[in-house]
Each structure stands twice: as C-alpha cells, then as structure tokens.
Amino acid sequence: MSVICGGVLTAAAFGAVLTSRADDWAPFSLVGLLFVLASGSELLNVEIRDLRLSGSFVAFVLAMALLGPAPAAALMTACILLDCAVSSNSFDRKLGNVTTFATVGLAGGLAMQALIGDFDTRSGDPLWFAAAVFGVFMGANTLNFLMVAGHAHFGFEVPVRALARSFVTALPSQFATALLTSGVAFTYGHLGMGSIGLAAVILFVFLYIVRTSVQAQERGEELTQRTRELASLQMGLLSTVLQTLSMRDAMTARHSAAVARYSREVAGILGCDEREQDLIHTAALLHDIGKFILPDSVLFANRKLTNDEWELIKLHPEQGAKLVERIEGYGPVAEIVLHHHEKYAGGGYPAGIGGEEIPLGARILSVADTYDVMTARDSYRRPVSSEAALAELRRVAGTQLDPKVVEAFERMILEKRVAFSHTDEADFEHELAFERRVIDYARPRLSTAA
C-alpha cells in the first residue's frame, strides 16, 4: 500500500509542478490568509464519535477557485504535514493522508479551471462562480472520502459499510459548509479578502461553539458515569443491607418486599405519579430496616414481649430513618420510614401525630403492613384469610388507619388481584429491582447537574 501511495503522491507532485503558473500565487497575501484559515481550522477541529469536523476544507476549495491547482495542492499538503507532525499515526496512515490531500488539491484545482477557465471574479457572473465552487467542493469532498476509505479498507481492513455510514452521517454538515464556501466565493468579487476574513470569523466561532458543546457533552457523560457509579455504590450498600436482613430474618425481608408491592399499587390508585410511587415503594422496602438494632431474643421471640422489649421495638422506625436519611436525596423516604407506625387518630409512635399530618406514604405503608402481617406466616401470629384481614382493616379504619387508603387497598386486592408470594424468591428479587433503583437514584442528581 505504501508503494501505491508513494507513486500517486509523486504523480500529484509532478502534476502540480507542470500546472503551476506564477499568476496562481498572486496575491501572496491571499495564499497566506488561506493557509492561516486552513491551519487554524485544523487546530480547532472537533472529533465527535468517529467523525472529525474542521473548517479547513473551506480554505482548500477557495484556494482551488481563487488560486489554482498548484497552490491548492501545496496548501493542502502543508496543512496535512503540520497535522502529521503532531499526530501519533503510523507512517502508512500519514503517507496515505499526505497523498490524499495533495491529490484532492490538484484534482479540485484542475476541475475548477475546467469549469471557469480564466474567470474574472470582479466582472464575471458571481452566481455561476458560486455554483462552480459548490460543485467542486462536493466533488473534492467525495474524492477525499473515496481515497481515505480505500486506504483504510485495503490497508487496514476497515469495513466499507462503516466507512460509508460515516460519510453519509457527515453529508449534511459538508453540504452546509459547501454553501458557506460558495457564499464566500459569491461575495469575493465585491469584498475581496474581506469576505474570506469574515468567513474565517464565522468558522472559528462555529468551531469554538461546537468544540465547547462537545466538551460539555463529554463532561456530562463523565458526570453521568460517575453519578451512576456513586449511585451504584450507595444503592449497592443498601441492597447489601436488605440482603443481609434477608439472611438474618428472611420473614422480615420478604414482608418488606410484600409491603412494597402493595404500597406501590395503592399509591397508583390514589393518583400518585410514577415518581411518588417509586418513593413509596422504596420506603416500604426499607421500613423495617431499623430492626437491625433488635437482638435475636426479641426479633425471633415466640412469646409475649416484656414492656422493655416493646419499647426497644418501637425504636426501629427512628433507627431506620436515621440510616436511610444518610443517603443523599433519600430524605422523603426517611420521613415515611419514620412515621409508618403512627395512627390515623393519633397516639402512634414515634411522634404521635395523626390524620394528614402523617405523610401519605406512611399512611399507605401502615395499611399494607397491617394486611401483610395478618395474612403472611410469622413468628407470633397465625395467618388469616384475605377476607378476614380486609374486614379487620375496615374495622380499624378511622382510628388506626386512613379510611381512604383502606378503601383503595381493598379495591386493589379485590379488583386488581394483587398478591405477593412469600415463598417465591423471584417475587422478592423483583421488588428489590436493584439496577432500576440505581438509575432512579441517579436521575435527580443528573437533572440538577444539567
């Protein structure tokens, strides 16, 4: 491949020498301005995924149109040699790039000469000149792609489909750049090099904005990744605590999962949005996490508890809330955990508040908690039927439980047939939903960062 590139490059160099005319390099200030525009655009190039955005092709095509084949080839070669000097590409890639730029510059210049001949930019038809510039831009861009793609495919076995996809993706931006270039050519007869200076300002501002936007996007993606990692860490610790609770007391852990399922459904019936449902579901999963403070003699007691032991049990909402509120953004969850043993008529614990002073999530949890304790097998109560449990909920509605929540809960059981299997490991794992919980936990932070 290097031999072929060397041969093509040599032919392009001879072609440039043979077609070069002294007039092509005048005014020399135009050559210098186009070189500054091209090299400056290359320095400000923006890489998005596998695409490289640069305004240098504007300068290259203007050189083809306003100077000639030899200056265009020389300008493109000089710019790519600068790029080769700072890049870490292999020699074969650098040689391929130099060959491509020299050949495209020469071919584009010759095509421009064939279209316009010795065109006078001051007296000729500017529309025809602009149209020719647009056509040469698109043709030179296509030739550039074909040579780069051929070198990448045959020299480095890059799939043709992937190369074609990149070309098609870049076409809209190339089309817009071609319009800008033809616009500069259209005004050149009236403004002279001022039109090129204006184009340079527009290009540099555009590239700066795009570059800044891409960097902001990359920082955002990095922030997203780090936030997900932090969320994964914190939620992983929380999940580990739940799993540990499951190993110590599988009944309590599965009870929490059951309460979580019921609570989410009831929250939906009561008109809570998806975010509120998730919050209440999470609080339900964690509502008994404070039971870690209980010794085995109390947690697994199959006897009547002493007054002191009951006072110890009453501490678990506060202890659970303290644990949960340590997680950033989980304050509302901790509040629900704290109040899930309050009574609707007042007199519950730990705060003794009543009615709508109790957070809605805590009122929902209280109903779901009471129902599951009655219907699931545990260490101190025989399970009762669903019908008997619903009757008991209705009996204590208005004193212990919120009547509206009880009504919604009954509709959920009787109409939606929601249930939880305490013996099914899949039901437990489904309620934990660790991966989704990490994403949900990360989302508020990401919104704030944006």
QUISUL-V161908 format. One record per backbone hydrogen bond with DSSP energy under -1.0 kcal/mol. NH is the residue of the N-H (numbers start at 1). CO is the residue of the C=O. Records with the same first field share a line. If there is no record, write none. Layout:
NH->CO, CO
//
This chain:
5->1
6->2
7->3
8->4
9->5
10->6
11->7
12->8
13->9
14->10
15->11
16->12
17->13
18->14
19->15
25->22
26->23
30->27
31->27
32->28
33->29
34->30
35->31
36->32
37->33
38->34
39->35
40->36
41->37
42->38
43->39
44->40
45->42
46->53
48->51
51->48
53->46
58->55
60->56
61->57
62->58
63->59
64->60
65->61
66->62
67->63
68->63
72->68
73->69
74->70
75->71
76->72
77->73
78->74
79->75
80->76
81->77
82->78
83->79
84->80
85->81
87->83
94->90
95->91
96->92
97->93
98->94
99->95
100->96
101->97
102->98
103->99
104->100
105->101
106->102
107->103
108->104
109->105
110->106
111->107
112->108
113->109
114->110
115->111
116->112
117->113
119->117
124->120
129->125
130->126
131->127
132->128
133->129
134->130
135->131
136->132
137->133
138->134
139->135
140->136
141->137
142->138
143->139
144->140
145->141
146->142
147->143
148->144
149->145
150->146
151->147
152->148
153->149
154->150
155->151
156->152
157->153
158->152
163->159
164->160
165->161
166->162
167->163
168->164
169->165
170->166
174->170
175->171
176->172
177->173
178->174
179->175
180->176
181->177
182->178
183->179
184->180
185->181
186->182
187->183
188->184
190->187
191->187
192->188
194->191
195->192
197->193
198->194
199->195
200->196
201->197
202->198
203->199
204->200
205->201
206->202
207->203
208->204
209->205
210->206
211->207
212->208
213->209
214->210
215->211
216->212
217->213
218->214
219->215
220->216
221->217
222->218
223->219
224->220
225->221
226->222
227->223
228->224
229->225
230->226
231->227
232->228
233->229
234->230
235->231
236->232
237->233
238->234
239->235
240->236
241->237
242->238
243->239
244->240
245->241
246->242
247->243
248->244
249->245
253->249
254->250
255->251
256->252
257->253
258->254
259->255
260->256
261->257
262->258
263->259
264->260
265->261
266->262
267->263
268->264
269->265
270->266
271->268
272->267
277->273
278->274
279->275
280->276
281->277
282->278
283->279
284->280
285->281
286->282
289->286
291->288
292->289
293->290
294->291
298->295
299->295
300->296
301->298
310->306
311->307
312->308
313->309
314->310
315->312
316->313
319->315
320->316
321->317
322->318
323->319
324->320
325->321
327->324
330->327
334->330
335->331
336->332
337->333
338->334
339->335
342->339
344->400
345->399
346->343
349->341
355->344
357->354
358->355
363->359
364->360
365->361
366->362
367->363
368->364
369->365
370->366
371->367
372->368
373->369
374->370
375->371
376->372
378->381
384->374
389->385
390->386
391->387
392->388
393->389
394->390
395->391
396->392
398->401
399->396
400->396
401->396
406->402
407->403
408->404
409->405
410->406
411->407
412->408
413->409
414->410
415->411
416->411
418->412
424->421
428->424
429->425
430->426
431->427
432->428
433->429
437->433
438->434
439->435
440->436
441->437
442->438
443->439
446->442
447->443
448->444
449->445
450->446
//
